[in-house]
Amino acid sequence: MSFDVKDSGQRTEFAGGMVRDSAEKTDYLLALDGPMFKRWAEHLTKGAKKYSARNWMKANSQAEIDHAMKSLGHHFIQYIEGETDEDHAAAIFFNINLIEYVKGRMKDDSHT
């Protein structure tokens, strides 16, 4: 396998002499701010113990999207109503991610 090193042509030179590409890029570390990243990770960890790690990534059909939409709706209402029996906010994150993941898989599969 061979990969190119992408280059925007924009450079930043550091005091020690190192030079790096300085183009604007998505700062993924910003997603770690606030409580939700940790809570979502905890939700995924609990799910991994119950079903196996990354079990949700086996989803690949509209039926699974429909199930996740229903679950998303339930957790959304429970969140809005202030229920605290589960981490409904983390479950909302989980279900949205699952839905978007399956949509992507289905789109990719339609091009093969």
C-alpha distances in whole Angstrom, upper triangle without the diagonal:
4,7,10,13,16,19,23,25,27,27,29,30,31,34,32,30,27,26,24,23,26,26,27,25,26,27,26,28,31,31,32,35,38,39,37,33,35,37,34,32,36,36,33,33,37,35,32,35,37,35,32,29,27,29,30,26,27,29,28,32,34,37,35,35,38,39,37,39,42,41,40,44,46,44,45,48,48,47,49,52,51,51,49,49,45,43,43,41,38,38,38,35,34,35,34,30,30,32,29,26,28,29,25,24,27,26,22,23,26,23,22
4,7,10,13,16,19,21,23,24,26,27,28,31,30,28,24,23,21,20,23,23,25,23,24,26,25,28,31,31,32,35,38,39,37,34,36,38,35,33,37,37,34,35,38,37,34,38,39,37,34,31,29,31,31,28,29,31,30,33,36,38,36,36,40,40,38,40,43,42,41,45,47,45,45,49,49,48,50,53,52,52,50,50,46,44,44,42,39,39,39,36,35,36,35,31,32,33,30,27,29,30,26,25,28,27,23,25,27,24,23
4,7,9,12,16,18,20,20,23,24,25,29,27,25,22,20,18,17,20,19,21,19,21,22,22,25,27,27,29,32,35,36,34,31,33,36,33,31,35,35,32,33,37,36,33,37,39,36,33,30,28,31,30,27,29,30,29,33,35,37,35,35,38,39,37,38,42,41,39,43,45,43,43,47,47,45,47,50,49,49,48,48,44,42,42,39,37,37,37,33,33,34,32,29,30,31,28,26,28,28,24,24,27,25,22,25,26,24,23
4,6,9,13,14,17,17,20,21,23,27,25,23,20,17,15,14,17,16,19,17,20,21,22,24,27,27,29,32,35,37,35,32,34,37,34,33,36,37,34,35,39,38,36,39,41,39,36,33,30,33,33,29,31,33,32,35,37,39,37,36,40,41,38,40,43,42,40,44,46,44,44,47,48,46,48,51,50,50,49,50,46,43,43,40,38,39,38,34,34,35,33,30,31,32,29,27,30,29,25,26,29,27,24,26,28,25,25
4,6,10,12,14,14,16,18,19,23,22,20,16,14,11,10,13,13,16,15,17,19,20,22,24,25,27,29,33,35,33,30,32,35,33,31,35,36,33,35,38,37,36,39,41,39,36,33,31,34,33,30,32,33,33,36,38,40,38,37,40,41,38,40,43,42,40,43,45,43,43,47,47,45,46,50,49,49,48,48,45,41,42,39,36,38,37,33,33,35,33,30,31,32,29,27,30,30,26,27,30,28,25,28,30,27,27
4,7,9,11,12,15,17,19,23,23,20,17,14,11,9,11,11,13,12,15,17,18,21,23,24,26,28,31,33,32,29,32,34,32,31,35,35,33,35,38,37,36,39,41,39,37,33,31,34,33,30,32,33,32,35,36,39,37,35,39,40,37,38,42,41,38,41,44,42,41,45,45,43,44,48,47,48,47,47,44,40,40,37,35,37,35,32,32,34,31,28,30,31,27,26,29,28,25,26,29,26,24,27,29,26,27
4,6,8,9,12,15,17,21,21,18,15,12,9,7,9,9,12,12,15,17,19,22,23,25,27,29,32,35,33,31,33,36,34,33,37,38,36,37,41,40,39,42,44,42,40,36,34,37,36,33,35,36,35,38,39,42,40,38,41,43,40,40,44,43,40,43,46,43,43,46,47,44,46,49,48,49,48,49,46,42,42,39,37,39,37,34,35,36,33,31,33,33,30,29,32,31,27,29,32,29,27,31,32,29,30
4,5,8,11,15,17,21,22,19,17,13,10,7,8,6,9,11,14,16,19,21,22,24,26,28,31,34,33,30,33,36,34,34,37,38,36,38,41,41,40,43,45,43,41,37,35,38,36,34,36,37,36,38,39,42,40,38,41,42,39,40,43,43,40,43,45,43,42,45,46,43,45,48,47,48,48,49,46,42,42,38,37,38,37,33,34,36,33,31,33,33,30,29,32,31,28,30,32,29,28,31,32,30,31
4,6,10,13,16,20,20,17,15,12,10,7,8,8,12,14,17,19,22,24,25,27,29,30,34,37,36,33,36,39,37,37,40,41,39,41,45,44,43,46,48,47,44,41,38,42,40,37,40,40,40,42,43,46,44,42,45,46,43,43,47,46,44,46,49,46,45,49,50,47,48,51,50,52,51,52,49,45,45,42,40,42,40,37,38,39,37,34,37,37,33,33,36,35,31,34,36,33,32,35,36,33,34
4,7,10,13,17,18,16,14,10,8,6,5,6,9,12,16,17,20,22,23,25,27,28,31,34,34,32,34,37,36,35,39,40,39,40,44,43,42,46,48,46,44,40,38,41,40,37,40,41,40,42,43,46,44,42,45,46,43,43,47,45,43,45,48,45,44,47,48,45,46,50,49,50,49,51,47,44,43,40,39,41,39,36,37,39,36,34,36,37,33,33,36,35,32,34,37,34,33,36,37,35,36
4,7,10,13,14,12,10,7,6,5,5,8,11,13,17,18,21,22,23,26,27,28,31,34,34,32,34,37,36,35,39,40,39,40,44,43,42,46,48,47,44,41,39,42,41,38,42,42,42,44,45,48,45,43,47,48,44,45,48,47,44,47,49,46,45,49,49,46,47,51,49,51,49,51,48,44,44,41,39,42,40,37,38,40,37,35,38,39,35,35,38,37,34,36,39,36,35,38,40,37,38
4,6,10,12,10,8,6,5,6,6,9,12,14,17,17,20,20,21,25,25,26,30,33,33,31,33,36,35,34,38,39,38,39,43,43,42,45,47,46,44,40,39,42,41,39,42,43,43,45,46,49,46,44,47,48,45,45,48,47,44,47,49,46,45,48,49,45,46,50,48,50,48,50,47,43,43,40,38,41,40,36,38,40,37,35,38,39,36,35,39,38,35,37,40,38,37,40,42,39,41
4,7,8,6,6,4,7,9,9,13,15,17,20,20,23,22,24,27,28,28,32,35,35,33,35,38,37,36,39,41,40,41,44,45,44,46,49,48,46,42,41,44,43,41,45,45,46,48,49,52,49,47,51,51,47,48,51,50,47,50,52,49,48,51,51,48,49,53,51,52,50,52,49,45,46,42,41,44,43,39,40,43,40,38,41,42,39,38,42,41,38,40,43,41,40,43,45,42,43
4,5,5,5,6,8,11,11,15,17,18,21,20,22,21,23,26,26,27,30,33,34,32,33,37,36,35,38,40,39,40,43,44,43,45,48,47,45,41,40,44,43,41,44,45,46,49,50,52,49,47,51,51,47,48,51,49,47,50,51,48,47,51,50,47,49,52,50,51,49,51,48,44,45,41,40,43,42,38,40,43,40,38,41,42,39,39,42,42,39,41,44,42,41,44,46,44,45
4,5,7,9,12,15,15,19,20,22,24,23,25,24,26,29,29,29,32,35,36,34,35,39,39,37,40,43,42,42,45,46,45,47,50,50,47,44,43,47,46,44,48,49,49,52,53,55,52,51,54,54,50,51,54,52,50,52,54,51,50,53,53,50,51,54,52,53,51,53,50,46,47,44,42,45,45,41,43,46,43,41,44,46,43,42,46,46,43,45,48,46,44,48,50,48,48
4,6,9,12,15,16,20,22,23,25,24,26,25,27,30,29,30,34,36,37,34,35,39,39,37,40,43,41,41,45,46,44,47,50,49,46,43,42,46,46,44,47,48,49,52,54,56,52,51,54,54,51,52,55,53,50,53,55,51,51,54,54,51,52,55,53,54,52,53,50,47,48,45,43,46,46,42,43,46,44,41,44,46,43,42,46,46,43,44,48,46,44,47,49,47,48
4,6,10,13,15,18,21,22,25,24,26,26,28,31,30,31,35,38,38,36,37,40,40,38,41,44,42,42,46,47,45,48,51,50,47,43,42,46,46,44,47,48,48,51,53,55,52,51,54,54,51,52,55,53,51,54,55,52,51,55,55,52,53,56,54,55,53,55,51,48,49,46,44,47,46,42,43,46,44,41,44,46,42,42,45,45,42,43,47,45,43,46,48,46,46
4,7,10,12,16,18,19,22,21,23,23,25,28,28,29,33,35,35,33,34,37,37,35,38,40,39,39,43,43,42,44,47,46,44,40,39,43,42,40,43,44,45,48,49,51,48,47,51,51,47,48,52,50,47,50,52,49,48,52,52,49,50,53,52,52,50,52,48,45,46,43,41,43,43,39,40,43,41,38,40,42,39,38,41,41,38,40,43,41,39,42,44,42,43
4,7,9,12,15,16,20,19,22,22,24,27,27,28,32,35,35,32,34,37,36,35,38,40,39,39,43,43,42,44,47,46,43,40,38,42,41,39,42,43,43,46,47,50,47,45,49,49,46,47,50,48,46,49,51,48,47,51,51,48,49,53,51,52,50,52,48,45,45,42,40,43,42,38,39,41,39,36,39,40,37,36,40,39,36,38,41,39,37,40,42,40,40
4,6,9,12,13,16,16,18,19,21,23,24,26,29,32,32,29,31,34,33,32,35,37,35,36,40,40,39,41,44,43,40,37,35,39,38,35,38,39,39,42,44,46,43,42,45,46,42,43,46,45,42,45,47,44,44,47,47,44,46,49,48,49,47,48,45,41,42,39,37,39,38,35,36,38,35,33,35,37,33,33,36,36,32,34,37,35,33,37,38,36,37
4,6,9,10,14,14,17,18,20,22,24,25,29,31,31,28,31,34,32,31,35,36,35,36,39,39,38,41,43,42,40,36,34,38,36,34,37,38,37,40,41,44,41,39,43,44,40,41,44,43,40,43,45,43,42,45,46,43,44,48,46,47,46,48,44,41,41,37,36,38,37,33,34,36,33,31,34,35,31,30,34,33,30,32,35,32,31,34,36,33,34
4,7,8,12,13,16,17,18,21,22,23,27,29,29,27,29,32,31,31,34,35,34,36,39,39,38,41,43,42,40,36,34,38,36,34,37,38,38,40,41,44,41,39,42,43,39,40,43,42,39,42,44,41,40,44,44,41,42,46,44,46,44,46,43,39,39,36,34,37,35,32,33,35,32,30,33,34,30,30,34,33,30,32,35,33,31,35,36,34,36
4,6,10,12,15,16,17,20,22,23,26,29,28,26,29,32,30,30,34,35,33,35,38,38,37,41,42,41,39,36,33,37,35,33,36,36,35,38,38,41,39,36,40,41,37,37,41,40,37,39,42,39,38,42,42,39,40,44,43,44,43,45,42,38,38,34,33,35,33,30,31,33,30,28,31,31,28,28,31,30,27,30,32,30,29,33,33,31,33
4,7,9,12,14,14,17,19,20,23,26,25,23,26,29,27,27,31,32,31,33,36,36,35,38,40,39,37,34,32,35,33,31,34,34,34,36,36,39,36,34,37,38,34,34,38,37,34,36,39,36,35,38,39,36,37,40,39,41,40,42,38,35,34,31,30,32,30,27,29,30,27,25,28,29,25,26,29,28,25,28,31,28,28,31,32,31,33
4,6,9,11,12,14,16,17,21,24,22,20,23,26,24,24,28,29,27,29,32,32,32,35,37,35,34,30,28,31,29,27,30,30,30,32,33,36,33,31,34,35,31,32,35,34,31,33,36,33,32,36,36,33,34,38,37,38,37,39,35,32,32,28,27,29,27,24,25,27,24,22,25,26,22,22,26,25,22,25,27,25,25,28,30,28,30
4,6,9,9,10,13,14,18,20,19,17,20,22,21,21,24,25,24,26,29,29,29,32,33,32,31,27,25,28,26,24,28,27,28,30,30,33,30,28,31,31,28,28,31,30,27,30,32,29,28,32,33,30,31,34,33,34,34,35,32,28,28,24,23,25,23,20,22,23,21,19,22,22,19,19,23,22,20,23,25,24,23,27,28,27,29
4,5,6,8,10,11,15,18,17,15,18,20,19,19,22,24,23,24,27,28,27,30,32,32,30,26,25,28,26,25,28,28,29,31,32,34,31,29,32,32,28,29,32,30,27,30,32,29,28,31,32,29,30,33,32,33,32,34,30,27,27,23,22,24,23,19,21,23,21,19,22,23,20,21,24,24,22,25,27,26,26,29,31,30,31
4,5,6,8,10,13,15,14,12,14,17,15,15,19,20,19,21,24,24,24,27,28,28,26,23,21,24,22,21,25,25,26,28,29,31,28,26,29,29,25,26,29,27,24,27,29,26,25,29,29,26,28,31,30,31,29,31,27,24,24,20,19,21,20,16,18,20,18,16,19,21,18,18,22,22,20,22,25,24,24,27,29,28,30
4,5,5,8,11,13,13,10,13,16,15,15,18,20,19,20,23,24,24,26,28,28,27,23,22,25,24,23,27,27,29,31,32,33,30,28,31,31,27,28,30,28,26,29,30,27,26,30,29,26,28,31,29,30,28,30,26,23,23,20,18,21,21,17,19,22,20,18,21,23,21,20,24,25,23,25,28,28,27,30,32,32,33
4,5,6,9,12,12,10,13,15,15,15,18,20,20,21,24,25,25,28,29,29,28,25,24,27,25,24,28,28,29,31,31,33,30,28,30,30,26,27,29,27,24,27,28,25,24,27,27,24,25,29,27,28,27,29,26,22,22,19,17,20,19,16,18,21,19,17,21,22,20,21,25,25,23,26,29,28,28,31,33,32,34
4,6,8,10,9,7,10,12,11,12,15,16,16,18,21,21,22,24,26,26,25,22,20,23,21,21,25,24,26,28,28,29,26,24,27,26,23,23,26,24,21,23,25,22,21,24,24,21,23,26,24,25,24,26,22,19,19,15,14,17,16,12,15,17,15,14,17,19,17,18,21,22,21,23,26,25,26,29,30,30,32
4,6,8,8,6,8,11,11,11,13,15,15,17,19,20,21,23,25,25,24,21,20,23,22,22,26,26,28,30,30,31,28,26,29,28,24,25,27,25,22,25,26,22,22,25,25,21,23,26,24,25,23,25,21,18,19,15,14,17,17,14,15,19,17,16,19,21,20,20,23,24,23,25,28,28,28,31,33,33,35
4,7,8,7,9,12,12,13,15,17,18,19,21,23,24,26,27,28,27,24,24,26,25,25,29,29,30,32,32,33,30,28,30,29,26,26,28,26,23,25,26,23,22,25,24,21,22,25,23,24,22,24,22,18,19,15,15,18,18,15,17,20,19,18,21,23,22,22,26,27,26,28,31,31,31,34,36,36,37
4,6,7,8,10,11,13,14,16,17,19,20,22,23,25,26,27,27,24,24,26,25,25,29,29,31,32,32,33,29,28,29,28,25,25,27,24,21,23,24,20,19,22,21,18,19,22,19,21,19,21,19,15,16,13,13,16,16,14,17,19,18,18,21,23,22,23,26,27,27,29,32,32,32,35,37,37,39
4,6,6,6,9,10,11,12,15,16,17,19,20,22,23,24,24,22,22,24,22,24,27,27,29,31,31,31,28,26,28,26,23,24,25,22,19,22,22,18,18,20,19,15,18,20,17,18,16,18,15,12,13,10,10,14,14,12,15,18,17,17,20,22,22,22,26,27,27,29,31,32,32,35,37,37,39
4,5,5,6,8,10,10,12,14,15,16,18,20,21,22,22,20,19,21,19,20,24,23,26,27,27,27,24,22,24,23,19,20,21,18,16,19,19,15,15,18,17,14,16,19,16,17,15,17,14,10,11,8,7,11,11,8,11,14,14,13,16,18,18,19,22,23,23,25,27,28,29,31,33,34,35
4,6,5,6,9,10,11,12,14,15,16,18,20,21,20,17,17,19,18,19,22,22,24,26,27,27,24,22,25,23,20,21,23,20,18,21,21,17,18,21,20,17,20,22,20,20,18,19,16,13,14,11,9,12,12,9,11,14,14,12,15,18,17,17,21,22,22,23,26,27,27,29,31,32,33
4,5,5,6,9,10,10,12,14,15,17,19,20,19,17,17,19,18,20,23,23,26,28,29,29,25,24,26,25,21,23,24,21,19,22,22,18,19,22,20,18,21,23,20,20,17,18,15,12,14,12,9,12,14,12,12,16,16,15,17,20,20,20,23,25,24,26,29,29,30,32,34,35,36
4,5,5,6,9,10,11,12,14,15,17,18,18,16,17,18,17,19,22,22,25,27,27,27,23,22,24,22,19,20,21,18,16,19,18,15,16,19,17,14,17,19,17,16,14,14,11,8,10,8,6,9,11,10,10,14,15,14,16,19,19,19,22,24,24,25,28,29,30,31,34,35,36
4,5,5,6,9,10,11,12,14,15,16,16,14,13,15,14,15,19,19,21,23,24,23,20,19,21,19,16,17,19,15,14,17,17,14,15,18,17,15,18,20,18,17,15,16,12,9,10,8,5,7,9,7,7,11,12,10,12,15,16,15,18,20,20,22,24,25,26,27,30,31,32
4,5,5,6,9,10,10,12,14,15,14,12,12,14,14,15,18,19,22,24,25,25,21,21,23,21,18,20,21,18,17,21,20,17,19,22,20,18,21,23,21,20,18,18,14,12,13,12,8,11,13,10,9,13,14,12,14,17,17,16,19,22,21,22,25,26,26,28,30,32,32
4,5,5,6,9,10,11,12,14,14,12,13,15,15,17,20,20,24,26,27,26,22,22,24,21,19,21,22,18,18,21,20,16,18,21,19,17,21,22,20,18,16,15,12,10,12,12,8,10,13,12,11,14,16,15,16,19,20,19,21,24,24,25,27,29,29,30,33,34,35
4,5,5,6,9,10,11,12,13,12,12,13,12,15,17,18,21,23,23,22,19,19,20,18,15,17,18,14,14,17,16,13,15,18,16,15,19,20,18,16,14,13,10,8,10,10,6,7,10,9,8,11,13,12,13,16,17,17,19,21,22,22,25,27,27,28,31,32,33
4,5,5,6,9,10,10,10,8,8,10,9,12,14,15,18,21,22,21,17,18,20,17,15,18,18,15,15,19,18,15,18,21,19,18,22,23,22,20,18,17,13,11,13,13,9,9,12,10,8,11,13,11,11,15,16,15,17,20,20,20,22,24,24,25,28,30,30
4,5,5,6,9,10,9,8,9,11,12,14,16,18,21,24,25,24,20,21,23,20,18,21,22,18,18,22,21,18,21,23,21,20,24,25,23,21,19,17,14,13,15,15,12,12,15,14,11,15,17,15,15,19,20,18,20,23,23,23,25,28,27,28,31,33,33
4,5,5,6,9,9,9,11,12,12,15,17,18,22,24,25,23,20,21,22,19,17,20,20,17,17,20,19,16,19,22,19,19,23,23,21,19,16,15,12,11,13,15,11,11,15,14,12,14,17,16,16,19,21,19,21,24,25,24,27,29,29,30,32,34,34
4,5,5,6,7,7,9,8,9,12,14,14,18,20,21,20,16,18,19,16,14,18,18,14,15,19,17,15,19,21,19,19,23,24,22,20,18,16,13,12,14,15,12,10,14,13,10,12,15,14,13,16,18,17,18,21,22,21,23,26,26,26,29,31,31
4,5,5,4,4,7,7,9,11,13,15,18,21,23,21,18,19,21,18,17,20,21,18,19,22,21,19,22,25,23,23,26,27,26,23,21,19,16,16,17,18,14,14,17,16,12,15,17,15,14,18,19,17,18,22,22,21,23,26,25,26,29,31,30
4,6,6,7,10,10,12,15,16,18,21,24,25,24,20,22,24,21,19,23,23,19,21,24,22,20,24,26,23,24,27,28,26,24,21,19,16,16,18,19,16,15,19,18,15,17,21,19,18,21,23,21,22,25,26,24,27,30,29,29,32,34,34
4,6,9,11,10,11,15,15,16,20,22,23,21,18,20,21,18,17,21,20,17,19,22,20,19,22,24,22,22,26,26,25,22,20,17,15,16,17,19,16,15,18,18,15,16,20,19,17,20,22,20,21,24,25,24,26,29,29,29,31,34,33
4,7,8,6,9,11,11,13,17,19,20,18,15,18,19,16,15,19,19,16,18,22,20,19,22,25,23,24,27,28,27,24,23,20,17,18,19,20,17,15,18,18,14,15,19,17,15,18,20,18,18,22,22,21,23,26,26,25,28,30,30
4,6,6,9,11,11,13,17,20,22,20,17,19,21,19,18,21,22,19,21,24,23,22,25,27,26,26,29,30,29,27,25,23,20,19,21,21,18,17,20,19,15,17,19,17,15,19,20,18,18,22,22,20,23,25,25,24,28,29,29
4,5,8,9,11,13,16,19,22,21,17,19,22,19,18,21,22,19,20,24,23,22,24,27,26,25,29,30,29,27,25,23,20,19,20,20,17,16,19,17,14,16,18,15,14,18,18,16,17,20,20,19,21,24,23,23,26,28,27
4,5,5,8,10,13,16,19,18,15,16,19,17,15,19,20,18,18,22,22,21,23,26,25,25,28,30,29,27,25,24,20,19,20,19,16,15,17,15,12,13,15,12,11,14,15,12,13,17,16,15,18,20,19,20,23,24,24
4,5,6,8,12,14,17,16,12,15,17,15,14,17,18,16,18,21,21,20,22,25,24,25,28,29,29,26,25,23,20,19,20,20,17,15,17,16,12,13,16,13,11,14,15,13,13,16,17,15,17,20,19,19,22,24,24
4,5,6,9,12,14,13,9,11,14,12,10,14,15,13,14,18,18,17,19,22,22,22,25,27,26,25,24,22,19,18,17,18,15,13,14,13,9,10,12,10,7,10,12,9,9,13,14,12,15,17,17,17,20,22,22
4,5,8,11,14,14,11,12,15,14,12,16,18,16,17,20,21,20,22,25,25,25,28,30,29,28,27,26,22,21,20,20,17,15,16,15,11,12,13,10,8,10,11,8,8,12,11,10,12,15,14,14,18,19,19
4,6,10,13,12,10,12,15,14,13,17,18,17,18,21,22,22,24,27,27,27,30,31,31,30,29,27,24,23,23,23,20,18,19,18,14,14,15,13,10,12,13,10,9,13,13,10,12,15,14,14,17,19,18
4,6,9,9,6,8,11,10,10,13,15,14,15,18,20,19,21,24,24,25,27,29,30,28,28,26,23,22,21,21,19,16,17,16,13,12,13,12,8,9,11,8,6,10,11,9,10,13,14,13,15,18,18
4,7,8,7,8,11,12,12,14,16,17,17,20,22,22,23,26,27,27,29,31,32,31,31,29,26,25,24,24,22,19,19,18,16,14,14,13,10,10,11,9,5,8,9,6,6,10,11,9,12,14,14
4,5,5,7,9,10,11,13,15,16,17,19,20,21,22,25,26,27,29,31,32,30,31,30,27,26,24,24,23,20,19,19,17,14,15,14,11,10,12,11,7,8,11,9,7,11,12,10,12,15,16
4,5,5,6,9,10,10,12,14,15,16,18,20,20,23,24,25,26,28,30,29,30,29,26,26,23,23,22,19,18,19,17,14,14,15,12,9,11,12,8,8,12,11,8,11,14,13,13,17,18
4,5,5,6,9,10,11,12,14,15,17,18,20,22,23,24,26,27,29,27,28,27,24,24,22,23,22,19,18,19,17,14,15,16,12,11,14,14,10,11,15,13,12,15,17,16,16,20,21
4,5,5,6,8,10,10,12,14,15,16,18,20,21,22,24,26,27,25,26,24,22,21,19,20,19,15,15,16,13,10,12,12,9,8,11,11,8,10,13,12,11,15,16,15,17,20,21
4,5,5,6,9,10,10,12,14,15,16,18,20,20,22,24,25,24,25,24,21,21,18,18,18,15,13,14,12,9,9,10,8,5,9,9,7,8,11,11,10,13,15,15,16,19,21
4,5,5,6,9,10,11,13,14,15,17,19,20,21,23,24,23,25,24,21,21,18,19,19,15,14,16,14,10,11,13,11,8,12,13,11,11,15,15,14,16,19,18,19,22,23
4,5,5,6,9,10,11,12,14,16,17,18,20,21,23,21,22,21,18,19,16,17,17,13,13,15,13,9,11,13,10,9,13,14,12,13,16,16,16,18,21,20,21,24,25
4,5,5,6,8,10,10,12,14,15,16,18,20,21,19,20,19,16,16,13,14,13,10,9,11,9,5,8,10,7,6,10,11,10,12,15,15,15,17,20,20,21,24,25
4,5,5,6,9,10,10,12,14,15,16,18,20,19,20,20,18,17,14,14,15,11,10,12,11,7,8,11,9,7,11,13,12,12,15,16,16,18,21,21,22,24,26
4,5,5,6,9,10,11,12,14,15,17,19,17,19,18,16,17,13,15,15,12,11,14,13,9,11,14,12,11,14,16,15,16,19,20,19,21,24,24,25,28,29
4,5,5,6,8,10,11,12,14,15,16,15,16,15,13,13,10,12,12,8,8,11,10,7,10,12,11,11,14,15,15,16,19,20,20,22,24,25,26,29,30
4,6,5,6,9,10,10,12,14,15,14,16,16,13,12,9,10,10,7,5,9,8,6,7,10,10,9,12,14,14,15,18,19,20,21,24,24,25,28,30
4,6,5,6,9,10,11,12,14,14,16,16,14,14,10,11,13,10,8,12,12,9,10,14,14,12,15,18,17,18,21,22,22,24,26,27,27,30,32
4,5,5,6,9,10,11,12,11,13,13,12,12,9,11,13,10,9,13,13,11,13,16,15,15,18,20,19,20,23,24,24,26,29,29,30,33,35
4,5,5,6,9,10,10,9,11,11,9,9,5,7,9,7,6,10,10,9,11,14,14,14,17,19,19,20,23,24,25,26,29,29,31,33,35
4,5,5,6,9,10,10,12,13,12,11,7,8,10,9,6,10,12,10,11,14,15,15,17,19,20,20,23,25,25,26,29,30,31,33,35
4,5,5,6,9,9,12,13,12,12,9,10,13,12,10,14,15,14,15,18,18,18,20,23,23,23,26,28,28,29,32,33,33,36,38
4,6,5,6,5,8,9,9,10,7,9,12,10,10,14,15,14,16,18,19,19,22,24,24,25,28,29,29,31,33,34,35,38,40
4,5,5,6,8,10,9,8,5,6,10,10,9,12,14,14,14,17,18,19,21,23,24,25,27,28,29,31,33,34,35,37,39
4,5,8,11,13,13,12,9,9,13,13,11,14,17,16,16,19,21,21,22,25,26,26,28,30,31,32,34,36,36,39,41
4,6,9,11,12,13,10,12,15,15,14,17,19,18,19,22,23,23,25,28,28,29,31,33,33,35,37,38,39,42,44
4,6,9,10,10,9,10,14,14,14,16,18,18,20,22,23,24,26,28,29,30,32,34,34,36,38,39,40,43,44
4,6,8,9,8,10,13,13,13,16,17,18,19,22,22,23,25,27,28,29,31,33,34,35,37,38,40,42,44
4,5,7,7,10,12,12,14,16,17,18,20,22,22,24,26,27,28,30,32,33,34,36,37,38,40,42,44
4,7,8,11,12,12,14,17,17,17,20,22,22,23,26,27,28,30,31,32,33,36,37,38,40,42,43
4,6,9,9,8,11,13,13,14,17,18,18,20,22,23,24,26,28,29,30,32,34,34,36,39,40
4,6,5,6,9,10,11,12,15,16,17,19,20,21,23,25,26,27,29,30,32,33,35,37,38
4,5,5,6,9,10,10,12,14,15,16,18,20,21,22,24,25,27,28,30,31,33,35,36
4,5,5,6,9,10,11,13,14,16,17,18,20,21,23,25,26,27,29,30,32,34,35
4,5,5,6,9,10,11,12,14,15,16,18,20,21,22,24,26,27,28,30,32,33
4,5,5,6,9,10,10,12,14,15,16,18,20,21,22,24,25,27,28,31,32
4,5,5,6,9,10,11,12,14,16,17,18,20,21,23,24,26,27,29,31
4,6,5,6,9,10,11,12,14,15,17,18,20,21,22,24,26,28,29
4,6,5,6,9,10,10,12,14,15,16,18,20,21,22,24,26,27
4,5,5,6,9,10,11,12,14,15,16,18,20,21,22,25,26
4,5,5,6,8,10,11,12,14,15,16,18,20,21,23,25
4,5,5,6,9,10,10,12,14,15,16,18,20,22,23
4,6,5,6,9,10,11,12,14,15,16,18,20,21
4,5,5,6,9,10,11,12,14,15,17,19,20
4,5,5,6,9,10,10,12,14,15,17,19
4,5,5,6,9,10,11,12,14,16,17
4,5,5,6,8,10,10,12,14,16
4,5,5,6,9,10,11,13,15
4,5,5,6,8,10,11,13
4,5,5,6,9,10,11
4,5,5,6,9,10
4,5,5,7,9
4,5,5,7
4,5,5
4,6
4
